[in-house]
Amino acid sequence: MTQNPTLQKASENMQKTEQALEYTLGGTRAGRANASLLDRINVDYYGAPTPLNQIAAIRIPEPRVLTVTPYDKSATDNIVRAIEESDIGINPANDGDVIRLAVPQLTKERRQELAKQVSQEAENSKVAIRNIRRDALDVLKKQQKNSDISEDELHDLEDEAQKLTNEATKKIDQIAKDKEKEITEG
């Protein structure tokens, strides 16, 4: 790999796209308890929206159960309200000390629908990867036009940009494949 700053920046952006996909898919309910389901939930804690994982301990005591134990018991009602208002589709059961979330079994139709959503997210990520490549190639072509790099260097850097794109696309495919497997087998 060359130390070309344009390709380094493109590579970093591609990695960020992969991480964004993993984060997005982490919030997809797959019929199993997963603490990342609660990552996007913010709770009104003394007037400030606070991430749930900062004001409560989240545990998975059983494969289909999440427990949320508030560090401050006075925040329990706000946590329950935030979970109810979120888009995770799980109703919390509050026993005063611990909030339990039973992750329901997914129907076959729902699994297929979620698998389609995963495929769509993966495709969106691949489009983003290709856009990053296109932008990098535009910068490289301008550099060649300004005589900053030679035509041979441009050709080599274009090949390298394509290799980066192919690697990132493979990673995106693998992330999607793993999530689809989790959903269909869950």
C-alpha positions, -999 to +999 in steps of 0.1 A: +000+000+000+012+034-009+012+063+015-010+085-007-030+108+015-060+107-008-062+069-006-056+069+031-085+092+036-107+071+013-097+040+033-106+056+066-140+067+052-146+032+040-139+018+074-162+043+090-189+032+065-184-004+077-186+006+113-217+026+106-233-005+091-224-026+120-239+000+144-271+002+123-275-035+122-267-039+159-300-022+166-319-047+145-338-071+167-329-107+157-351-126+182-322-128+207-314-105+236-286-081+226-275-051+246-270-031+215-308-030+210-308-003+236-278+017+223-300+044+207-323+049+236-319+083+254-336+089+288-347+122+302-324+122+332-327+154+353-338+173+322-309+161+299-312+134+273-288+107+285-279+074+269-295+045+287-262+026+291-248+056+311-275+055+338-282+018+341-265-016+340-277-037+311-274-075+314-285-106+295-293-132+322-311-155+296-309-157+258-342-139+253-342-115+283-325-082+289-324-066+323-319-029+329-309-020+365-309+018+370-280+032+391-304+058+404-338+043+413-355+076+408-348+073+370-367+040+367-400+056+355-381+077+329-362+046+317-394+027+313-410+056+294-380+059+271-381+022+263-418+023+256-414+053+233-385+038+214-388+018+182-375-015+195-410-030+199-405-046+233-426-037+263-407-033+296-417-051+328-408-030+359-406-047+393-393-016+410-356-025+411-350-041+377-367-035+343-370-067+323-373-069+285-384-102+271-374-104+234-402-121+216-397-149+191-397-135+155-422-149+130-410-163+097-425-133+078-408-108+102-375-126+098-377-123+060-386-086+063-356-080+086-333-099+062-345-076+034-338-045+055-303-059+062-297-063+025-310-028+018-287-013+045-257-033+030-265-020-005-267+016+008-233+010+024-218-003-008-231+028-026-214+049+000-182+029-006-184+035-043-190+072-038-159+074-016-139+057-044-153+081-070-144+111-049-109+098-044-105+092-081-117+127-089-090+141-065-063+119-080-073+130-116-071+167-105-036+160-091-025+144-124-040+173-143-020+197-121+011+176-127+013+167-090+014+130-100+023+113-133-001+093-155+016+061-144+011+070-108-025+079-114-031+045-130-014+027-101-034+047-076-066+040-094-059+003-092-052+006-055-084+026-050-103-003-067-086-028-044-096-008-013-132-007-027-132-044-033-120-052+002-145-028+018-173-043-003-164-078+009-164-067+045-199-051+040-211-084+024-197-104+053-213-081+079-247-084+062-243-122+057-236-126+095-266-105+105-289-123+081-277-156+095-284-143+130-319-132+120-329-164+101-314-188+127-324-167+158 
